[in-house]
Amino acid sequence: MNSSIVWMIVGMGIVTYLPRMIPLVFLEKLKLPSFIQGVLKNVPYAILGALIFPGVFFIQNDFWYGLLGAVVAFFIAYTGVNVIFVVIGAILVLTGVSIYF
């Protein structure tokens, strides 16, 4: 392996690690208000939704196909089952729709 590639990988690791390590070390004793803590706890879900939601409508050429999968997944998730069952349920429904139509 070329040494420039190794140094690039090391550099990317450092650049990825530092923004996570610095707040952990220097802000460890800082107590945030409960409102801010509540907001920060929901950030991963908001980002995941922002990443997944647009892709739902571009899953195939038909807009309704993706919307059906999203609605089915939402209702299965609303029942409180494990996320793997949500995914499998949506896949099974969309597979059935694909075969039927």
C-alpha positions as CSV (number, residue, x, y, z in Angstrom):
1,M,0.0,0.0,0.0
2,N,1.2,3.4,-0.9
3,S,2.4,5.5,2.1
4,S,0.4,8.5,1.1
5,I,-2.8,6.4,1.3
6,V,-1.8,5.3,4.8
7,W,-1.2,8.9,5.9
8,M,-4.5,9.9,4.4
9,I,-6.3,7.2,6.4
10,V,-4.5,8.3,9.6
11,G,-5.4,11.9,8.9
12,M,-9.1,11.1,8.3
13,G,-9.1,9.1,11.5
14,I,-7.7,12.1,13.4
15,V,-10.1,14.5,11.8
16,T,-13.0,12.2,12.6
17,Y,-11.9,11.5,16.2
18,L,-11.1,15.0,17.4
19,P,-14.5,16.6,17.1
20,R,-15.9,13.8,19.2
21,M,-13.2,13.7,21.8
22,I,-12.8,17.4,22.5
23,P,-16.3,18.1,23.7
24,L,-16.3,14.9,25.7
25,V,-13.1,15.9,27.5
26,F,-13.7,19.6,28.0
27,L,-17.4,19.7,28.5
28,E,-17.6,16.6,30.7
29,K,-18.6,18.6,33.9
30,L,-20.9,21.0,32.1
31,K,-24.6,20.4,33.1
32,L,-26.9,21.3,30.3
33,P,-30.5,22.4,31.0
34,S,-33.1,19.6,30.7
35,F,-34.7,21.2,27.7
36,I,-31.4,21.2,25.8
37,Q,-30.7,17.6,26.8
38,G,-34.2,16.6,25.5
39,V,-33.5,18.3,22.2
40,L,-30.1,16.7,21.9
41,K,-31.5,13.2,22.6
42,N,-33.9,13.6,19.6
43,V,-31.2,14.8,17.1
44,P,-30.3,11.3,15.9
45,Y,-33.9,10.5,15.2
46,A,-34.4,13.7,13.3
47,I,-31.3,13.2,11.2
48,L,-32.3,9.6,10.4
49,G,-35.8,10.8,9.4
50,A,-34.3,13.5,7.2
51,L,-32.0,10.9,5.5
52,I,-34.7,8.3,5.0
53,F,-37.8,10.3,4.2
54,P,-36.8,11.7,0.8
55,G,-35.7,8.3,-0.4
56,V,-39.2,6.9,0.3
57,F,-40.6,8.8,-2.6
58,F,-37.8,7.8,-5.0
59,I,-37.9,4.0,-4.3
60,Q,-39.5,3.4,-7.7
61,N,-41.0,5.5,-10.5
62,D,-44.4,5.3,-8.7
63,F,-44.8,7.8,-5.9
64,W,-47.6,5.7,-4.3
65,Y,-45.4,2.7,-4.0
66,G,-43.0,4.4,-1.7
67,L,-45.8,6.1,0.2
68,L,-47.5,2.8,0.8
69,G,-44.3,1.3,2.2
70,A,-43.9,4.3,4.5
71,V,-47.4,4.1,5.8
72,V,-47.2,0.4,6.4
73,A,-43.9,0.8,8.2
74,F,-45.3,3.6,10.3
75,F,-48.3,1.6,11.4
76,I,-46.2,-1.5,12.2
77,A,-43.7,0.7,14.2
78,Y,-46.6,2.3,16.0
79,T,-47.5,-1.0,17.5
80,G,-44.1,-1.0,19.3
81,V,-42.6,-4.1,17.7
82,N,-38.8,-4.5,17.0
83,V,-37.4,-2.5,14.1
84,I,-36.5,-5.7,12.2
85,F,-40.2,-6.6,12.1
86,V,-41.1,-3.1,10.8
87,V,-38.6,-3.6,7.9
88,I,-39.7,-7.1,7.2
89,G,-43.4,-6.1,7.3
90,A,-42.9,-3.2,4.9
91,I,-40.9,-5.4,2.5
92,L,-43.5,-8.2,2.5
93,V,-46.3,-5.7,1.8
94,L,-44.4,-4.1,-1.0
95,T,-43.4,-7.4,-2.4
96,G,-47.0,-8.5,-2.4
97,V,-48.0,-5.3,-4.2
98,S,-45.2,-5.8,-6.8
99,I,-46.4,-9.3,-7.5
100,Y,-50.1,-8.5,-7.6
101,F,-49.8,-5.4,-9.8
